[in-house]
Amino acid sequence: MIDLSRLGPHAPLYLLIAGVVAILFLARRVPVFGRVLSFAMTVGAVVVVALLFAERAQFDPMFARMAQRFQIGGQQVVGKEMRVPMASDGHFWVRVKLGGIERRMLVDSGATVTAISADTAAAAGIEPNDSLMPVVMQTANGNVAAQTATVPVLRIGNVVARDLPVVVSPAFGDMNVVGMNFLSRLKSWRVEEGVLILQPHHPQETT
């Protein structure tokens, strides 16, 4: 009996490769089933590529745009609701349009206010408000100073929020977060079987 632990974390991949090689060998030995096996393998390869593409789209903006164009994975508008499947990291990520740009943002019900990075604010043309007393935000890396700003229009699929208060700070790095001040504007939001469901009061057409 083969000890799979010796193959390391890539054991399933090695077994899959071995299985493909075995099928190819049998296909040559049994011509009658050759075409059937070849077709089945082609379909299987397409499915695997689609799954890998969708998975990669969760972390790469370029792949995310392509996945959106071909409607592979990610958020979907179903009726009057916005549905977002949980990512492999256990979080919910959404594609957000603000100020003419699109960013991938984390939905965090534990965050009181929506937060965007300084780079995102600059790209979207959002000017932070000058304040003598900056806002102090509590993050996983400690307290950071942030400025306040207002996003004229923030869109997630068919969900639109106007004049949304946000906080801006270089300390956020490239992280952008959708907080409770956005979620509280919805008619309802909930999580069902690993899917985040956003229901706006007045659903907008997607653009």
C-alpha positions as CSV (number, residue, x, y, z in Angstrom):
1,M,0.0,0.0,0.0
2,I,1.3,3.4,-1.0
3,D,2.1,5.9,1.8
4,L,0.6,9.1,0.5
5,S,2.1,11.2,3.2
6,R,5.5,10.7,1.6
7,L,4.2,12.6,-1.5
8,G,3.8,15.8,0.5
9,P,1.0,18.3,0.1
10,H,0.9,17.8,-3.6
11,A,-0.2,14.1,-3.4
12,P,-3.6,14.7,-5.0
13,L,-1.9,16.4,-8.0
14,Y,0.6,13.5,-8.4
15,L,-2.2,11.0,-8.3
16,L,-4.2,12.9,-10.8
17,I,-1.2,13.0,-13.2
18,A,-0.7,9.3,-12.7
19,G,-4.4,8.7,-13.5
20,V,-4.2,10.7,-16.7
21,V,-1.2,8.8,-17.8
22,A,-2.9,5.5,-17.1
23,I,-6.0,6.6,-19.1
24,L,-3.9,7.7,-22.0
25,F,-2.2,4.3,-22.0
26,L,-5.5,2.4,-21.9
27,A,-6.9,4.6,-24.7
28,R,-4.0,3.5,-27.0
29,R,-4.4,-0.1,-26.1
30,V,-8.2,-0.1,-26.6
31,P,-9.0,1.9,-29.7
32,V,-12.7,1.4,-29.3
33,F,-12.7,3.6,-26.2
34,G,-10.0,5.9,-27.3
35,R,-12.3,8.6,-28.7
36,V,-14.7,8.4,-25.7
37,L,-11.8,8.7,-23.2
38,S,-10.3,11.6,-25.2
39,F,-13.6,13.5,-25.2
40,A,-14.1,12.9,-21.5
41,M,-10.6,14.1,-20.7
42,T,-11.1,17.2,-22.8
43,V,-14.3,18.1,-20.9
44,G,-12.6,17.4,-17.6
45,A,-9.6,19.7,-18.6
46,V,-12.0,22.5,-19.5
47,V,-13.8,22.2,-16.1
48,V,-10.5,22.2,-14.2
49,V,-9.2,25.2,-16.1
50,A,-12.5,27.1,-15.4
51,L,-12.3,26.2,-11.7
52,L,-8.6,27.3,-11.5
53,F,-9.5,30.5,-13.4
54,A,-12.3,31.4,-11.0
55,E,-10.1,30.7,-8.0
56,R,-7.3,32.9,-9.4
57,A,-9.8,35.7,-10.1
58,Q,-10.3,36.1,-6.3
59,F,-6.7,37.3,-5.9
60,D,-5.7,38.9,-9.2
61,P,-7.6,41.9,-10.6
62,M,-6.7,41.1,-14.2
63,F,-8.2,37.6,-13.9
64,A,-11.2,39.0,-12.0
65,R,-12.0,41.3,-14.9
66,M,-11.8,38.4,-17.4
67,A,-13.8,36.2,-15.1
68,Q,-16.5,38.9,-14.9
69,R,-16.6,39.2,-18.7
70,F,-17.2,35.4,-19.0
71,Q,-19.3,35.2,-15.9
72,I,-17.1,32.7,-14.2
73,G,-17.4,32.7,-10.4
74,G,-17.7,35.7,-8.2
75,Q,-20.6,37.9,-7.4
76,Q,-23.9,37.6,-9.3
77,V,-27.1,39.6,-9.4
78,V,-30.0,37.2,-8.9
79,G,-33.4,38.9,-9.2
80,K,-33.3,41.8,-6.8
81,E,-30.4,40.4,-4.7
82,M,-26.6,40.5,-4.9
83,R,-25.1,37.1,-4.2
84,V,-21.4,36.7,-3.2
85,P,-19.9,33.3,-2.6
86,M,-17.4,32.9,0.2
87,A,-13.8,32.8,-1.0
88,S,-11.4,30.1,-0.2
89,D,-9.8,32.3,2.5
90,G,-13.2,32.3,4.4
91,H,-14.0,35.9,3.6
92,F,-16.4,37.7,1.2
93,W,-14.8,39.8,-1.5
94,V,-16.8,42.1,-3.8
95,R,-16.0,44.1,-6.9
96,V,-16.7,47.7,-6.1
97,K,-17.0,50.7,-8.4
98,L,-16.2,54.1,-7.0
99,G,-15.2,57.3,-8.8
100,G,-14.8,55.6,-12.2
101,I,-12.5,52.9,-11.0
102,E,-13.1,49.3,-9.7
103,R,-11.5,47.8,-6.7
104,R,-11.7,44.4,-4.9
105,M,-12.9,45.0,-1.4
106,L,-13.4,42.9,1.7
107,V,-16.9,42.9,3.3
108,D,-16.3,43.1,7.0
109,S,-19.4,43.4,9.3
110,G,-17.0,44.0,12.2
111,A,-15.8,47.2,10.7
112,T,-17.9,50.2,11.7
113,V,-17.1,52.3,8.7
114,T,-16.0,51.6,5.1
115,A,-12.2,52.1,4.7
116,I,-10.2,52.7,1.6
117,S,-6.5,53.0,1.0
118,A,-4.8,56.3,0.1
119,D,-4.0,54.9,-3.4
120,T,-7.6,54.0,-4.0
121,A,-8.8,57.4,-2.9
122,A,-6.3,59.1,-5.2
123,A,-7.2,56.9,-8.2
124,A,-10.9,57.5,-7.6
125,G,-10.5,61.3,-7.2
126,I,-11.7,61.2,-3.6
127,E,-10.2,64.1,-1.5
128,P,-9.9,63.4,2.2
129,N,-11.2,66.2,4.4
130,D,-8.7,68.4,6.3
131,S,-9.1,67.9,10.0
132,L,-7.2,69.1,12.9
133,M,-8.1,65.9,14.8
134,P,-7.6,62.8,12.6
135,V,-9.7,59.8,13.2
136,V,-7.9,57.0,15.1
137,M,-8.8,53.5,13.8
138,Q,-8.3,50.3,15.7
139,T,-6.8,47.6,13.3
140,A,-5.2,44.2,13.7
141,N,-1.8,46.0,13.5
142,G,-2.8,48.5,16.2
143,N,-4.1,52.1,16.1
144,V,-3.7,54.1,12.9
145,A,-4.6,57.7,12.1
146,A,-7.0,58.2,9.2
147,Q,-8.8,61.0,7.5
148,T,-12.5,61.2,6.6
149,A,-13.9,61.5,3.1
150,T,-17.2,61.0,1.2
151,V,-17.6,58.7,-1.8
152,P,-20.3,60.3,-4.1
153,V,-21.3,56.9,-5.6
154,L,-20.3,53.5,-4.5
155,R,-21.7,50.6,-6.5
156,I,-21.6,46.8,-5.9
157,G,-23.5,45.1,-8.7
158,N,-27.1,46.3,-8.4
159,V,-26.4,47.9,-5.0
160,V,-25.7,51.6,-4.9
161,A,-24.8,53.9,-2.0
162,R,-24.5,57.6,-2.4
163,D,-22.6,60.1,-0.4
164,L,-21.0,57.3,1.7
165,P,-18.7,58.4,4.5
166,V,-15.3,56.6,4.5
167,V,-12.0,56.7,6.2
168,V,-8.7,57.0,4.2
169,S,-5.2,56.2,5.4
170,P,-1.9,55.1,3.8
171,A,-1.6,52.7,6.8
172,F,-4.3,50.5,5.1
173,G,-1.8,49.5,2.4
174,D,-3.7,48.1,-0.5
175,M,-6.6,46.9,1.6
176,N,-10.1,48.3,1.1
177,V,-13.0,47.3,3.3
178,V,-16.8,47.6,3.1
179,G,-18.0,48.3,6.6
180,M,-21.3,48.4,8.5
181,N,-22.1,52.0,7.5
182,F,-22.7,50.5,4.0
183,L,-24.4,47.3,5.0
184,S,-26.8,49.2,7.3
185,R,-28.2,51.1,4.3
186,L,-29.4,47.9,2.8
187,K,-32.9,46.5,3.1
188,S,-31.3,43.3,4.4
189,W,-28.1,41.3,4.3
190,R,-27.4,37.8,5.4
191,V,-25.2,34.7,4.9
192,E,-26.8,31.5,3.8
193,E,-24.8,28.3,3.1
194,G,-21.6,30.2,2.4
195,V,-23.2,32.9,0.3
196,L,-23.5,36.6,1.3
197,I,-26.8,38.0,0.1
198,L,-27.2,41.7,-0.2
199,Q,-30.7,43.1,-0.8
200,P,-31.0,46.8,-1.5
201,H,-34.1,48.9,-1.0
202,H,-34.1,50.0,-4.6
203,P,-32.0,47.7,-6.9
204,Q,-30.2,49.5,-9.7
205,E,-29.3,48.1,-13.1
206,T,-25.8,46.8,-13.3
207,T,-23.3,48.7,-15.4
